[in-house]
Amino acid sequence: MDFLDNYTEETQNSLKRAFMECSIIFTMSKDEKVNMLKGKMFLQMVLALVMDSGVPCTSDQMSSLYKQKTGRLIDKEQFDNAFEQLQKLDYLTPSNGGYVVHGQLKALMQKDIVEVKQIYAKLVDEMMSQLQLKTPEKLTEEQQHQANKNIKEAMSLYAQVHGMESLVGENDEDDEENSDIINKAKQGLDELTGNLLVEVLADTIAKPTQFQETAINLLMQSFIGAQIMQIDPLLGQFDEEILKNKTFVFDTDFVLNSITKYHSQSSNYRKLIKTLRRIGCNIVIPHEVVEEVVRHAQCAERNIKWFANAFESLDEAIVEKEATNVFVKDYYMWKFKTKKTDTLNKFMRDRYLDKSKPYPFMKDVIEEEFKCKVLDDSLVIPIELEKHRGELIEKIKKEIQLSFKNKWRDEEETESLAKTDATLYLYALSENAEARRSNNNDILNATAYIITYTTKSIRCAKALQIHQDIVTRPEILINIFQRIGEFDNKNKMGLELFDNPFLTYIMRQYWPTVKKLADFGVDLHGKSITRLEYDLDEVLHDMITEEAECEEINSYELLRSGQHEDVDQFFKLYDGLLAKNYSVIPMLQQMAEQYKENEKTMNQAVAEKERIEAVLAKKARGYQWYNENYGKAARKDTKKRGNTTNLKGIKRGKGK
């Protein structure tokens, strides 16, 4: 990575480890508690920035300010939502078309943030004073400026290299790692002054005063906070390193919805393709998919005749919901936005379709729009998977025939679509098989994924027992890239920890919560870089393929599976960690054993309850039978003898 070229391999590995550990615990986590923490920290950051601005802030101003401070571009709608929540909490007050921090809260925040600034200033001042005491002559103004800058950069690097130690409590010092910190301290200074500053740094780190230790820990916590909030651009680049080796196969629907410019999600899909291309992912657009896209374009004229006649009047909502042909939808959305009256035939001819050379024209359009090459040759399927092609095509074809859209397709179109889906699935399977063979049969997650909207190929592959998690939806990938900042972050320089007191202020409030979330038993230290890379790859794989089959779970099963979701997911995670040889704290082990013992006891209690209920039901049936057959006669006989029966069944006479 370019930004680390000047660092030693040891420092690169240490930073890589820190970023991957943060990614595994926080950034890529789908845990609800982690997401709640991120939400609270984001609201706190918004509050801090509104206060710092000194003027009433609108969502547009906040979006610009957030980009300026963090390098991240966030839609103003998110700030609108943040303002709404903060106003309900009585933290923000409307003022002159914007919002200001509530007066009492503002005073408290200012006090805390000023304190953070003073802590960092005092740390630097103390180290500068120690340097001046060691220097034979008074430092020049230029030397003071350079030394001040070096202290901040060296201590920031130290906090990044060793930042996770403040979270997991393990110290693994390495002289090679610290050589880069030494170089930071010496840069721009003469040899004597540089060496003396190194001594000051070494003394401060090795034997800090109580205040210095507190200040250094705050820097480390700020580093972790930047990762949790995903505002450190370097974090995204480490996650990008894992993603860049992936292959993404575009299916027909994804290409259709990406190439049509007026579709509601088109701009995001195009941005996704641009991001995949930029970070170096391998993009596969088979010529079979282009042929399907051409067929959709050719069917647009036929589709619009039914569509236009089906509704007396059309608006955007109806078109978005009801138009089944993407090109027809694109045409109407274009008309709504431009108010132009071109016919569909002219619209298609200008942009997508040449009736004399439909395939070459569409191929050129796709390559120009996506800046990706279409494969000229057919996808090659190895012999061991080729044998499944016929069965897979037939199963997918039956699924397609059941779909709503199929009423507008003829038999040839349905057959072609089934062949394309089957080919893409088998190709992705073969790509992953090659990856596993080239890695000595190590258990690796998928390296090739199909970007699609449909799950019919998953269902059919499961029926043939050749299923793998190799299907993803574009929205899931967009979410991942937004998490790591690859959609909007052009600044690849790391955050300066000293210059972000707001981040430190936030982490001071949430550090106990962060510690609890990280202390649930996972011991990330001691794992090799390779092990962490594989684990991060697995986390990314789970995210990429999540919800790919969500429509397959019926509501009743979903309800049952969610009854004890939080607890069950926790101990499922625990079992998964043990399977990966992660160590756990004794308390967690005791909890897990107690949980399983309680579960066993509960199951036994349920079984005993069912047994007793069965016995009682049998007795009840016997009482009912007896009552129906002998009850009346017995009661009549008892009355003649002048006896009654009390509630306990004790016979009592009326008297002698």
C-alpha positions as CSV (number, residue, x, y, z in Angstrom):
1,M,0.0,0.0,0.0
2,D,1.4,3.4,-1.0
3,F,0.7,5.1,2.3
4,L,3.0,2.6,4.1
5,D,5.8,2.4,1.6
6,N,8.1,4.4,3.9
7,Y,7.5,2.1,6.9
8,T,9.3,-1.1,7.8
9,E,7.6,-4.4,7.2
10,E,7.2,-4.9,10.9
11,T,5.3,-1.6,11.3
12,Q,3.2,-2.4,8.3
13,N,2.3,-5.8,9.9
14,S,1.5,-4.1,13.3
15,L,-0.8,-1.6,11.7
16,K,-2.3,-4.3,9.6
17,R,-3.0,-6.4,12.6
18,A,-4.5,-3.4,14.5
19,F,-6.8,-2.6,11.6
20,M,-7.9,-6.2,11.0
21,E,-8.6,-6.7,14.7
22,C,-10.8,-3.6,14.7
23,S,-12.5,-4.8,11.6
24,I,-13.3,-8.2,13.0
25,I,-14.6,-6.8,16.4
26,F,-16.3,-3.6,15.3
27,T,-16.3,-2.5,11.7
28,M,-17.6,-5.6,10.1
29,S,-19.7,-6.7,13.1
30,K,-23.4,-7.2,12.6
31,D,-24.0,-7.3,16.4
32,E,-26.9,-5.1,17.4
33,K,-25.0,-3.8,20.4
34,V,-22.1,-2.7,18.2
35,N,-24.4,-1.0,15.8
36,M,-26.2,0.8,18.7
37,L,-22.8,2.0,19.9
38,K,-21.9,3.3,16.5
39,G,-25.2,5.2,16.3
40,K,-24.7,6.8,19.7
41,M,-21.1,7.8,18.8
42,F,-22.3,9.3,15.5
43,L,-24.9,11.4,17.4
44,Q,-22.2,12.5,19.8
45,M,-20.0,13.5,16.9
46,V,-22.8,15.5,15.4
47,L,-23.3,17.3,18.7
48,A,-19.6,18.1,19.0
49,L,-19.4,19.5,15.4
50,V,-22.5,21.6,15.8
51,M,-21.0,23.1,19.0
52,D,-17.7,23.6,17.4
53,S,-19.2,25.5,14.4
54,G,-20.5,28.3,16.7
55,V,-23.4,29.0,14.4
56,P,-26.8,27.3,13.7
57,C,-26.2,24.2,11.5
58,T,-28.3,22.8,8.7
59,S,-27.9,19.2,7.4
60,D,-26.1,20.6,4.3
61,Q,-23.7,22.5,6.5
62,M,-23.2,19.4,8.7
63,S,-22.5,17.2,5.8
64,S,-19.8,19.6,4.5
65,L,-18.3,20.0,8.0
66,Y,-18.2,16.2,8.7
67,K,-16.4,15.7,5.3
68,Q,-13.9,18.4,6.3
69,K,-13.2,16.9,9.7
70,T,-13.2,13.2,8.9
71,G,-12.8,12.9,5.1
72,R,-16.2,11.0,5.0
73,L,-19.1,12.1,2.9
74,I,-22.5,11.3,4.4
75,D,-25.9,12.0,2.9
76,K,-27.6,15.0,4.4
77,E,-30.6,12.8,5.1
78,Q,-28.6,11.0,7.8
79,F,-27.9,14.4,9.5
80,D,-31.7,15.3,9.2
81,N,-32.4,12.1,11.1
82,A,-29.7,12.8,13.6
83,F,-31.0,16.4,14.2
84,E,-34.5,14.9,14.7
85,Q,-33.3,12.4,17.4
86,L,-31.1,15.0,19.2
87,Q,-34.0,17.5,19.3
88,K,-36.3,14.8,20.8
89,L,-33.6,14.2,23.5
90,D,-33.5,18.0,24.1
91,Y,-29.8,18.2,23.1
92,L,-30.4,20.5,20.1
93,T,-32.6,23.6,19.8
94,P,-33.9,25.1,16.5
95,S,-32.4,28.5,15.7
96,N,-32.4,30.6,12.5
97,G,-33.2,27.8,10.2
98,G,-30.6,25.4,11.7
99,Y,-29.8,23.9,15.1
100,V,-27.6,24.8,18.0
101,V,-26.6,22.8,21.1
102,H,-28.8,23.3,24.1
103,G,-27.1,26.0,26.3
104,Q,-26.5,23.9,29.5
105,L,-25.2,20.9,27.5
106,K,-23.0,23.2,25.4
107,A,-21.2,24.4,28.5
108,L,-20.5,20.9,29.7
109,M,-19.3,19.8,26.3
110,Q,-17.0,22.8,25.9
111,K,-15.5,22.1,29.3
112,D,-14.8,18.4,28.4
113,I,-13.3,19.2,25.0
114,V,-11.2,22.0,26.3
115,E,-9.9,19.5,28.9
116,V,-8.9,17.1,26.1
117,K,-7.1,19.8,24.3
118,Q,-5.3,20.8,27.4
119,I,-4.2,17.2,28.1
120,Y,-2.7,16.8,24.7
121,A,-1.0,20.3,24.9
122,K,0.4,19.5,28.3
123,L,1.8,16.1,27.1
124,V,3.6,17.9,24.2
125,D,4.8,20.7,26.5
126,E,6.2,18.3,29.0
127,M,8.1,16.5,26.3
128,M,9.4,19.7,24.8
129,S,10.5,20.9,28.3
130,Q,12.4,17.6,28.8
131,L,14.0,18.1,25.4
132,Q,15.1,21.6,26.2
133,L,16.7,20.4,29.4
134,K,18.7,17.8,27.6
135,T,19.8,20.3,24.8
136,P,23.1,22.2,25.5
137,E,21.8,25.4,23.7
138,K,18.4,27.0,23.5
139,L,16.3,25.5,20.7
140,T,15.6,27.9,17.8
141,E,12.0,28.7,16.9
142,E,12.4,26.5,13.8
143,Q,13.7,23.6,15.9
144,Q,10.9,24.0,18.4
145,H,8.3,24.0,15.6
146,Q,9.8,20.8,14.0
147,A,10.2,19.0,17.4
148,N,6.6,19.8,18.3
149,K,5.4,18.4,15.0
150,N,7.6,15.3,15.4
151,I,6.3,14.6,18.9
152,K,2.7,14.6,17.6
153,E,3.5,12.4,14.6
154,A,5.7,9.9,16.6
155,M,3.1,9.6,19.4
156,S,0.3,9.2,16.9
157,L,2.1,6.4,15.2
158,Y,2.9,4.8,18.6
159,A,-0.9,5.0,19.4
160,Q,-1.7,3.3,16.1
161,V,0.9,0.6,16.3
162,H,0.0,-0.3,19.9
163,G,-3.5,1.0,20.0
164,M,-5.2,-2.4,20.4
165,E,-3.1,-3.1,23.5
166,S,-5.3,-0.6,25.4
167,L,-8.3,-2.7,24.5
168,V,-7.0,-6.2,24.9
169,G,-4.3,-5.6,27.4
170,E,-1.4,-7.3,25.8
171,N,2.0,-5.6,25.1
172,D,4.1,-7.0,22.3
173,E,6.9,-4.5,21.9
174,D,9.2,-4.9,18.9
175,D,12.3,-2.9,18.2
176,E,11.7,-3.0,14.5
177,E,8.2,-1.6,14.9
178,N,9.7,1.2,17.0
179,S,12.3,2.1,14.5
180,D,9.7,4.0,12.4
181,I,8.6,5.9,15.5
182,I,12.3,6.8,16.1
183,N,12.5,8.0,12.4
184,K,9.4,10.2,13.0
185,A,11.0,11.8,16.0
186,K,14.2,12.6,14.1
187,Q,12.8,13.9,10.8
188,G,13.9,17.4,10.0
189,L,16.1,17.8,13.0
190,D,19.9,17.8,13.3
191,E,21.5,14.5,14.6
192,L,22.0,15.7,18.2
193,T,18.6,17.2,18.7
194,G,16.9,14.2,17.0
195,N,18.7,11.7,19.2
196,L,17.8,13.7,22.3
197,L,14.1,13.8,21.3
198,V,14.3,10.0,20.8
199,E,15.5,9.7,24.4
200,V,12.6,11.9,25.6
201,L,10.1,9.7,23.7
202,A,11.7,6.5,25.0
203,D,11.6,7.8,28.6
204,T,8.0,8.9,28.3
205,I,6.8,5.6,26.8
206,A,8.9,3.4,29.1
207,K,8.4,5.3,32.4
208,P,5.4,7.6,32.0
209,T,4.1,9.6,34.8
210,Q,0.5,9.0,35.8
211,F,-0.6,11.9,33.7
212,Q,1.5,10.9,30.7
213,E,0.1,7.3,30.8
214,T,-3.5,8.8,30.9
215,A,-2.7,11.0,27.8
216,I,-1.1,8.1,25.8
217,N,-4.1,5.8,26.6
218,L,-6.4,8.5,25.4
219,L,-4.5,8.7,22.1
220,M,-4.8,4.9,21.7
221,Q,-8.5,5.0,22.5
222,S,-9.0,7.7,19.9
223,F,-7.4,5.5,17.3
224,I,-9.8,2.7,18.2
225,G,-12.7,5.2,18.1
226,A,-11.8,6.3,14.6
227,Q,-12.0,2.7,13.5
228,I,-15.4,2.1,15.2
229,M,-16.8,5.2,13.6
230,Q,-15.1,4.2,10.4
231,I,-13.6,7.6,9.8
232,D,-10.0,6.5,9.4
233,P,-9.3,6.1,5.7
234,L,-6.5,3.6,6.3
235,L,-9.0,1.1,7.8
236,G,-10.9,1.0,4.5
237,Q,-7.7,0.3,2.6
238,F,-6.9,-2.7,4.8
239,D,-10.3,-4.2,4.2
240,E,-10.0,-3.3,0.6
241,E,-6.8,-5.5,0.4
242,I,-9.0,-8.5,1.3
243,L,-11.7,-7.6,-1.2
244,K,-9.5,-6.8,-4.1
245,N,-8.7,-10.5,-4.7
246,K,-12.4,-11.4,-5.2
247,T,-14.1,-12.1,-8.5
248,F,-17.6,-10.7,-9.2
249,V,-19.7,-12.1,-11.9
250,F,-22.5,-9.8,-13.1
251,D,-25.8,-11.4,-13.9
252,T,-28.4,-10.1,-16.3
253,D,-30.6,-8.2,-13.9
254,F,-27.7,-6.4,-12.3
255,V,-26.3,-5.3,-15.7
256,L,-29.8,-4.2,-16.8
257,N,-30.4,-2.1,-13.7
258,S,-26.9,-0.6,-13.9
259,I,-26.9,0.4,-17.5
260,T,-30.3,2.1,-17.4
261,K,-29.4,5.5,-16.1
262,Y,-32.8,6.7,-14.8
263,H,-33.5,3.7,-12.6
264,S,-33.8,4.7,-8.9
265,Q,-30.7,2.7,-7.9
266,S,-28.7,3.1,-11.1
267,S,-26.3,5.7,-9.8
268,N,-25.4,3.6,-6.8
269,Y,-24.9,0.5,-8.9
270,R,-22.6,2.4,-11.3
271,K,-20.7,3.7,-8.3
272,L,-20.4,0.1,-7.0
273,I,-19.0,-1.1,-10.4
274,K,-16.6,1.8,-10.4
275,T,-15.4,0.9,-6.9
276,L,-15.0,-2.7,-7.7
277,R,-12.9,-1.7,-10.8
278,R,-10.8,0.8,-8.9
279,I,-9.7,-1.5,-6.1
280,G,-8.7,-4.2,-8.5
281,C,-11.5,-6.8,-8.3
282,N,-11.8,-9.2,-11.2
283,I,-15.1,-8.3,-13.0
284,V,-16.7,-10.9,-15.3
285,I,-19.4,-9.9,-17.7
286,P,-20.2,-13.0,-19.8
287,H,-21.4,-12.6,-23.4
288,E,-24.4,-14.8,-22.4
289,V,-25.5,-12.0,-20.1
290,V,-25.1,-9.4,-22.9
291,E,-27.3,-11.5,-25.1
292,E,-30.0,-11.6,-22.4
293,V,-29.7,-7.8,-22.1
294,V,-30.2,-7.5,-25.8
295,R,-33.3,-9.7,-25.6
296,H,-34.8,-7.4,-22.9
297,A,-34.1,-4.4,-25.1
298,Q,-35.9,-6.0,-28.0
299,C,-38.9,-6.9,-25.8
300,A,-39.3,-3.3,-24.6
301,E,-41.7,-2.3,-27.5
302,R,-43.9,-5.4,-26.9
303,N,-44.0,-4.7,-23.1
304,I,-44.9,-1.0,-23.3
305,K,-48.0,-1.8,-25.4
306,W,-49.5,-3.8,-22.5
307,F,-48.1,-1.5,-19.8
308,A,-49.4,1.8,-21.3
309,N,-52.8,0.4,-21.9
310,A,-53.1,-1.1,-18.4
311,F,-53.3,2.3,-16.6
312,E,-55.4,5.4,-17.4
313,S,-52.7,7.6,-15.9
314,L,-49.1,6.9,-15.0
315,D,-46.9,8.4,-12.2
316,E,-43.5,7.6,-11.0
317,A,-44.7,5.3,-8.1
318,I,-46.8,3.2,-10.5
319,V,-44.0,2.9,-13.0
320,E,-41.4,2.0,-10.4
321,K,-43.6,-0.7,-9.0
322,E,-45.4,-2.1,-12.0
323,A,-43.1,-1.8,-15.0
324,T,-41.6,-5.3,-15.6
325,N,-39.2,-4.3,-18.4
326,V,-36.3,-2.3,-17.1
327,F,-35.9,-0.3,-20.4
328,V,-39.6,0.6,-20.3
329,K,-39.2,1.8,-16.7
330,D,-36.1,3.7,-17.7
331,Y,-38.0,5.4,-20.6
332,Y,-40.8,6.6,-18.4
333,M,-38.5,7.8,-15.6
334,W,-36.6,9.7,-18.2
335,K,-39.8,11.3,-19.5
336,F,-40.8,12.3,-15.9
337,K,-37.5,14.0,-15.3
338,T,-36.9,15.6,-18.7
339,K,-40.6,16.3,-19.7
340,K,-39.6,15.2,-23.2
341,T,-42.0,13.3,-25.5
342,D,-39.7,11.1,-27.6
343,T,-41.2,7.7,-28.5
344,L,-39.8,4.6,-26.9
345,N,-38.4,3.5,-30.3
346,K,-36.3,6.7,-30.6
347,F,-35.3,6.6,-26.9
348,M,-34.0,3.0,-27.3
349,R,-32.2,3.7,-30.6
350,D,-30.4,6.7,-29.2
351,R,-29.1,4.8,-26.2
352,Y,-29.4,1.0,-26.2
353,L,-30.5,-0.7,-29.4
354,D,-29.3,-1.0,-33.0
355,K,-31.7,-3.2,-34.8
356,S,-29.2,-4.2,-37.5
357,K,-26.4,-5.0,-35.1
358,P,-28.0,-5.5,-31.7
359,Y,-25.3,-7.5,-29.9
360,P,-22.2,-5.6,-31.0
361,F,-23.9,-2.3,-30.2
362,M,-25.0,-3.4,-26.7
363,K,-21.6,-4.9,-26.0
364,D,-19.9,-1.6,-26.9
365,V,-22.5,0.4,-24.8
366,I,-21.8,-1.9,-21.7
367,E,-18.0,-1.7,-22.1
368,E,-18.1,2.1,-22.5
369,E,-20.4,2.6,-19.5
370,F,-18.8,0.2,-17.1
371,K,-15.2,0.5,-18.5
372,C,-15.0,-3.3,-18.3
373,K,-14.5,-5.9,-21.1
374,V,-17.2,-8.3,-22.0
375,L,-16.0,-11.9,-22.4
376,D,-16.0,-12.9,-26.0
377,D,-15.7,-16.6,-25.3
378,S,-18.3,-18.8,-23.5
379,L,-17.7,-19.5,-19.9
380,V,-15.7,-22.7,-19.4
381,I,-17.3,-25.2,-17.0
382,P,-15.0,-28.1,-15.8
383,I,-16.2,-31.7,-16.6
384,E,-17.0,-32.5,-12.9
385,L,-19.6,-29.6,-12.9
386,E,-20.7,-29.9,-16.5
387,K,-22.6,-33.0,-15.6
388,H,-25.0,-31.0,-13.5
389,R,-25.8,-28.4,-16.2
390,G,-28.8,-30.2,-17.7
391,E,-30.5,-30.8,-14.3
392,L,-29.7,-27.3,-13.1
393,I,-31.2,-25.7,-16.3
394,E,-34.4,-27.8,-15.9
395,K,-34.9,-26.9,-12.3
396,I,-34.2,-23.2,-12.9
397,K,-36.5,-23.2,-15.9
398,K,-39.4,-24.5,-13.7
399,E,-38.7,-21.8,-11.2
400,I,-38.8,-19.1,-13.9
401,Q,-42.1,-20.5,-15.3
402,L,-43.7,-19.9,-11.9
403,S,-42.6,-16.3,-11.8
404,F,-45.0,-13.3,-12.5
405,K,-42.7,-11.9,-15.3
406,N,-42.8,-15.1,-17.3
407,K,-46.2,-14.4,-18.8
408,W,-44.4,-12.0,-21.2
409,R,-41.7,-14.6,-22.2
410,D,-42.0,-17.3,-24.9
411,E,-40.5,-20.8,-24.4
412,E,-37.2,-19.9,-26.2
413,E,-36.6,-16.9,-23.9
414,T,-37.3,-18.9,-20.7
415,E,-34.9,-21.6,-21.9
416,S,-32.2,-19.1,-22.7
417,L,-32.6,-17.4,-19.3
418,A,-32.4,-20.7,-17.4
419,K,-29.2,-21.6,-19.4
420,T,-27.6,-18.3,-18.5
421,D,-28.4,-18.6,-14.8
422,A,-27.1,-22.2,-14.7
423,T,-23.9,-21.3,-16.5
424,L,-23.1,-18.4,-14.2
425,Y,-23.7,-20.5,-11.1
426,L,-21.5,-23.4,-12.3
427,Y,-18.8,-21.0,-13.4
428,A,-18.7,-19.3,-10.0
429,L,-18.5,-22.8,-8.4
430,S,-15.6,-23.7,-10.6
431,E,-13.7,-20.5,-9.8
432,N,-13.9,-21.2,-6.1
433,A,-12.8,-24.8,-6.6
434,E,-9.7,-23.6,-8.5
435,A,-9.0,-21.2,-5.6
436,R,-9.2,-24.0,-3.0
437,R,-6.9,-26.3,-5.0
438,S,-4.3,-23.5,-5.4
439,N,-4.2,-23.0,-1.7
440,N,-3.4,-26.6,-0.7
441,N,-7.0,-27.4,0.2
442,D,-7.1,-24.9,3.1
443,I,-10.6,-24.0,4.0
444,L,-11.1,-20.6,2.4
445,N,-14.3,-18.7,1.8
446,A,-15.5,-18.0,-1.7
447,T,-13.3,-15.9,-4.0
448,A,-15.9,-15.6,-6.8
449,Y,-19.5,-14.3,-6.3
450,I,-22.5,-13.7,-8.5
451,I,-24.1,-10.3,-8.1
452,T,-27.8,-10.8,-8.6
453,Y,-31.3,-10.1,-7.2
454,T,-32.8,-13.6,-7.5
455,T,-32.3,-16.7,-5.4
456,K,-33.7,-19.3,-7.7
457,S,-30.2,-20.6,-8.6
458,I,-29.6,-21.1,-4.8
459,R,-32.8,-23.2,-4.4
460,C,-32.1,-25.3,-7.4
461,A,-28.4,-25.8,-6.5
462,K,-29.5,-26.9,-3.0
463,A,-31.8,-29.5,-4.6
464,L,-28.9,-30.9,-6.5
465,Q,-26.6,-30.7,-3.4
466,I,-24.1,-28.5,-5.2
467,H,-24.8,-25.3,-3.2
468,Q,-22.2,-22.9,-1.9
469,D,-22.6,-19.4,-0.5
470,I,-21.5,-17.6,-3.7
471,V,-24.5,-15.3,-4.4
472,T,-24.7,-11.7,-3.2
473,R,-27.0,-8.7,-3.8
474,P,-25.7,-5.3,-5.0
475,E,-27.2,-3.5,-1.9
476,I,-25.1,-5.8,0.4
477,L,-21.9,-4.9,-1.4
478,I,-22.8,-1.2,-1.4
479,N,-23.4,-1.4,2.4
480,I,-19.9,-3.0,2.8
481,F,-18.1,-0.3,0.8
482,Q,-20.0,2.4,2.7
483,R,-18.8,0.8,5.9
484,I,-15.2,0.9,4.9
485,G,-15.5,4.3,3.3
486,E,-14.7,3.3,-0.2
487,F,-17.7,5.0,-1.7
488,D,-16.8,8.5,-0.8
489,N,-13.3,8.8,0.7
490,K,-10.7,10.1,-1.6
491,N,-8.3,11.2,1.2
492,K,-5.9,8.3,1.9
493,M,-3.9,10.0,4.7
494,G,-4.5,8.8,8.2
495,L,-6.3,10.9,10.8
496,E,-4.1,13.1,13.0
497,L,-5.1,12.0,16.5
498,F,-3.9,15.1,18.2
499,D,-6.0,17.3,15.9
500,N,-9.3,15.5,16.7
501,P,-10.1,16.3,20.3
502,F,-13.8,15.6,19.6
503,L,-13.0,12.0,18.9
504,T,-11.1,11.7,22.2
505,Y,-14.0,13.4,24.0
506,I,-16.5,10.8,22.6
507,M,-14.3,7.8,23.4
508,R,-13.8,9.0,27.0
509,Q,-17.6,8.7,27.4
510,Y,-18.0,5.3,25.6
511,W,-14.7,3.6,26.5
512,P,-16.4,1.4,29.3
513,T,-18.9,0.2,26.7
514,V,-16.3,-0.4,24.1
515,K,-14.3,-2.5,26.6
516,K,-17.3,-4.6,27.5
517,L,-18.0,-5.3,23.8
518,A,-14.4,-6.3,23.2
519,D,-14.0,-8.3,26.5
520,F,-16.6,-10.9,25.7
521,G,-13.9,-13.6,25.5
522,V,-12.2,-13.4,22.2
523,D,-8.4,-13.3,22.4
524,L,-7.3,-11.8,19.1
525,H,-3.7,-11.3,20.2
526,G,-1.4,-14.2,19.5
527,K,-3.1,-14.9,16.2
528,S,-0.8,-14.7,13.1
529,I,-1.4,-12.1,10.4
530,T,-2.4,-15.0,8.1
531,R,-4.9,-16.3,10.6
532,L,-6.5,-12.8,11.0
533,E,-6.6,-12.4,7.2
534,Y,-8.5,-15.6,6.9
535,D,-10.8,-14.7,9.7
536,L,-11.5,-11.3,8.2
537,D,-12.1,-12.9,4.8
538,E,-14.7,-15.1,6.5
539,V,-16.4,-12.1,8.1
540,L,-16.5,-10.3,4.7
541,H,-17.8,-13.5,3.1
542,D,-20.6,-13.8,5.6
543,M,-21.5,-10.1,5.0
544,I,-21.4,-10.5,1.2
545,T,-23.7,-13.5,1.2
546,E,-26.0,-12.4,4.1
547,E,-29.7,-12.3,3.3
548,A,-29.1,-13.7,-0.1
549,E,-31.9,-16.2,0.6
550,C,-33.9,-14.2,3.1
551,E,-37.1,-14.8,1.2
552,E,-36.7,-18.6,1.7
553,I,-37.5,-18.5,5.5
554,N,-41.3,-18.7,6.2
555,S,-42.7,-16.4,8.8
556,Y,-43.4,-19.2,11.3
557,E,-39.9,-20.7,11.3
558,L,-38.5,-17.2,11.5
559,L,-40.6,-16.5,14.5
560,R,-39.5,-19.7,16.2
561,S,-35.9,-19.1,15.4
562,G,-36.0,-15.6,16.8
563,Q,-37.5,-16.4,20.2
564,H,-34.2,-16.6,22.0
565,E,-32.1,-15.0,19.2
566,D,-29.8,-12.9,21.3
567,V,-28.7,-15.6,23.7
568,D,-28.6,-18.3,21.1
569,Q,-26.5,-16.2,18.7
570,F,-24.1,-15.4,21.5
571,F,-23.4,-19.1,22.4
572,K,-23.4,-20.0,18.7
573,L,-20.7,-17.4,18.3
574,Y,-18.9,-19.0,21.4
575,D,-19.0,-22.5,19.8
576,G,-17.6,-21.0,16.5
577,L,-14.8,-19.3,18.4
578,L,-13.8,-22.5,20.1
579,A,-13.8,-24.3,16.8
580,K,-11.3,-21.8,15.5
581,N,-9.1,-22.3,18.6
582,Y,-9.7,-18.9,20.1
583,S,-9.1,-18.8,23.8
584,V,-11.8,-17.6,26.1
585,I,-11.9,-16.1,29.6
586,P,-12.8,-18.6,32.4
587,M,-16.0,-16.6,33.2
588,L,-17.3,-17.0,29.7
589,Q,-16.5,-20.8,29.8
590,Q,-18.4,-21.1,33.0
591,M,-21.4,-19.1,31.6
592,A,-21.4,-21.4,28.5
593,E,-21.4,-24.6,30.6
594,Q,-24.1,-23.2,32.9
595,Y,-26.2,-22.1,29.8
596,K,-25.9,-25.6,28.3
597,E,-26.7,-27.2,31.7
598,N,-29.7,-24.9,32.1
599,E,-30.8,-25.7,28.6
600,K,-30.6,-29.5,29.3
601,T,-32.5,-29.0,32.6
602,M,-35.2,-26.9,30.7
603,N,-35.5,-29.6,28.0
604,Q,-36.0,-32.3,30.7
605,A,-38.5,-30.1,32.5
606,V,-40.4,-29.6,29.2
607,A,-40.4,-33.4,28.6
608,E,-41.6,-34.1,32.1
609,K,-44.3,-31.4,31.7
610,E,-45.5,-33.1,28.5
611,R,-45.5,-36.5,30.2
612,I,-47.6,-35.2,33.1
613,E,-50.0,-33.4,30.7
614,A,-50.4,-36.7,28.8
615,V,-51.2,-38.6,32.0
616,L,-53.7,-35.9,33.1
617,A,-55.3,-35.9,29.7
618,K,-55.7,-39.7,29.9
619,K,-57.3,-39.4,33.4
620,A,-59.6,-36.7,32.2
621,R,-60.8,-38.8,29.3
622,G,-61.5,-41.6,31.8
623,Y,-63.5,-39.3,34.1
624,Q,-65.4,-38.1,31.1
625,W,-66.3,-41.6,30.1
626,Y,-67.3,-42.6,33.6
627,N,-69.4,-39.5,34.0
628,E,-71.2,-40.1,30.7
629,N,-71.9,-43.8,31.5
630,Y,-72.4,-44.0,35.3
631,G,-72.5,-40.5,36.7
632,K,-76.3,-40.0,36.6
633,A,-77.2,-43.3,38.2
634,A,-74.6,-42.8,41.0
635,R,-75.9,-39.3,41.8
636,K,-79.5,-40.6,41.9
637,D,-78.6,-43.4,44.3
638,T,-76.8,-41.0,46.6
639,K,-79.7,-38.7,46.8
640,K,-82.0,-41.5,47.9
641,R,-79.7,-42.3,50.8
642,G,-79.8,-38.7,52.0
643,N,-76.0,-38.3,51.6
644,T,-74.1,-35.5,49.9
645,T,-70.5,-35.4,48.8
646,N,-68.3,-32.5,49.8
647,L,-65.5,-31.1,47.7
648,K,-62.9,-33.4,49.2
649,G,-65.0,-36.5,48.4
650,I,-65.8,-37.2,52.1
651,K,-69.4,-38.5,52.6
652,R,-71.3,-36.9,55.3
653,G,-74.8,-37.8,56.5
654,K,-77.6,-35.4,57.5
655,G,-77.6,-36.8,61.0
656,K,-78.7,-39.8,63.0
